[in-house]
Amino acid sequence: MSQQKHTKNDGHNHENHGGFLGKNTELYFAIGSGVFFFAGLIIEKLTNLPANYALISFIISFFLGGFFTTKEAIEKIGKGQFEIDFLMLVAAAGAAYLGKWEEGAMLLFLFSIGHALEEYAMGRAKKSIQALGELSPKKALVKRNNTIVEVAIEELQLNDIIVVKPNTKIAADGVIVKGNSSINQASITGESMPVDKKAISNIDSIPSFENINIENKVFTGTINGDNALEIQVLRLSKDSTIARLVKMVSEAEDQKSPTQLLTKKFEKWFVPAVIVLVVALCFAYLVIDETPKESLYRAIAVLVAASPCALAISTPSAVLSGVARAAQKGVLIKGGRALEDLGSLTTIAFDKTGTLTEGKPKLTNAIALKGFDQDEFLKLVLEVESLSNHPLAKAISKDIKEQYSLTIANKATNIKAIQGKGISANYDNGEVFIGNEKLMIDKNIVVSSDVKMQMSDLLKNGHTAMLVAFNNKLIGLLSVMDVPREHAKSTLQKLKEIGIKKMIMLTGDHQNVGESIAKQIGLTEAKGNLLPEDKVTAIKNLKQRDSKIAMVGDGVNDAPAMANSTVGIAMGAAGSDVALETADVALMSDKIENLPFVIGLSRQSKSIIKQNLWMSLGIVAILIPLTISGIAKIGPAMLMHEGSTLLVVFNALRLLRFKT
């Protein structure tokens, strides 16, 4: 019915039609209205009972069918709104005034049953959202005073230690302090495979929830695997990721799409125009040869035909279904505007680090120069770099251990950082230097032209290169790089296939690094050396050129650029306050490969909205001339009217099954 039934914060009530018969009271009233309507018809047409018996049956049908419609109309009239419910009541009262009690009863019966079935159908989409909230367990096992007690999750306190048994739901957002297990996170991130989790290494210095490594933190409502865990509570139930996700998805229906806003404007002039037309038709007997009663009947039939129920519900039903389907896949879309805008994009800008790349350096080359053994070179680098706390040193030592199965023998000592140049250390009675060419020049170590050329090639291709010297002689070189995500290239290819023409990287890294990554994964353009304010300028320029643009980033340092884009898309939003608040769309699972899905969903949503609008306007355009000419009576008009309303709702519900 009217859009107001499906929104909450635009000055209208979100209808709650429960009653003494429970949440389905409205449906029971509608069914009762139908029973008494058909009983009246049977009495009137097939029996010899007095006419009053049929009249009483029709009056009861009137009451049951009109109860919730009247209640709703009174609420809206109190706010100065004269909408569809009011039009239906006027039409039914007019039929009764003309003595057409059976047609008035049929009108209210069909309107109420259509309304009730529509609420039921829309409830299916809403249940997809509400089901997220029901994933959270009601009780938790908490360690207190050396015993384990069961408490309601509302009673949990920050820093409580909860015990999670195997194959049970996790009751709070927190950090694992004991144990390791595989966690099914599908309810939050949409990931189909369980994710391995382990206890945080330093339980005495736990950072904020957002800054905890993903392998150490867990979310409310996710399902533990085969091992018991102990988890320190870092967020209360009302602040949990799942609670905020449910709240934001529920609020999404209030953020109207451009089509919804256009429809509302259309309704504002269409309803008064219908009332003027109906009033004029009441006096048609003055210009054509018919009785005042026939003119009034025609006016009432037009009133029924022109009520834009299907039009009002066509867009919100599609938006709600689209948002609910995205949530099932681990994608949060904040409202109809973002859902529609996504489908019209042809340009997307991406941050590099953590969006298109892994966000952490990986060892890409470890090359021993001629005359020095490769295995000995790797052992030397591992020993020295394992003593350093620098992120690049940690990445190098980690990757050497994993790639070459080496272990540390503790042969390196006395490590020192040389500001802006590298490090030095003692190794096996000799001195080691690892760093840039400037460090080697300072230490009078010769760097050949061949090695300089190798270094230059690596730098051009986006690598960070380092030289390694031992006992005053150059023995090899290393390179590290923030490598592309596993699915980045295939995702960009899919985006290209579905019509995204321009894909641009905006990065603070060196231009060479940006261009190298862009070439590897198939971007159309890369802009490097950008500060956050430079990214905003770039987004504004791209927006001027291409009209609409999406910005995909991590939701923290990219927040200004995302805010200035048409659609801001945050990566890895699970548990991130900044990402959830800033973005129009949040990829909860940190999976860039979900981007083609969500753009495809948006386009399908737009297509269904258009179908619904054409269907609803088409029915109204057909019925108005038919009723004005007297070809269609109240009954057939009402059947087509309610049928079209249900048709657009069920068409929208197809989005809940969208796959690719």
LINFEN-V380220 format. One record per run of one state. SS is the DSSP state (hx for helix, st for strand, lp for the rest). FROM is the first residue (numbers start at 1). LEN is the number of residues. If there is no record, write none. Layout:
ss = {SS SS}
from = {FROM FROM}
len = {LEN LEN}
//
This chain:
ss = {lp hx lp st lp st lp hx lp hx lp hx lp hx lp st lp st hx lp st lp st lp st lp st lp hx lp st lp hx lp st lp st lp st lp hx lp hx lp hx lp hx lp hx lp hx lp st lp hx lp st lp st lp hx lp hx lp st lp st lp st lp hx lp hx lp st lp st lp hx lp st lp hx lp st lp hx lp st lp hx lp st lp hx lp st lp hx lp hx lp}
from = {1 3 7 19 20 22 23 25 47 51 78 84 98 101 134 139 145 147 153 156 161 165 169 170 174 179 180 185 186 190 195 199 209 212 217 219 223 224 229 234 237 240 241 253 258 283 284 287 292 307 309 329 331 334 336 344 347 352 357 369 374 386 391 405 412 419 422 428 430 436 437 443 449 461 464 471 473 485 488 498 502 507 511 522 525 528 532 547 550 554 559 565 567 572 577 583 585 588 592 629 634 658}
len = {2 4 12 1 2 1 2 22 4 27 6 14 3 33 5 6 2 6 3 5 4 4 1 4 5 1 5 1 4 5 4 10 3 5 2 4 1 5 5 3 3 1 12 5 25 1 3 5 15 2 20 2 3 2 8 3 5 5 12 5 12 5 14 7 7 3 6 2 6 1 6 6 12 3 7 2 12 3 10 4 5 4 11 3 3 4 15 3 4 5 6 2 5 5 6 2 3 4 37 5 24 3}
//
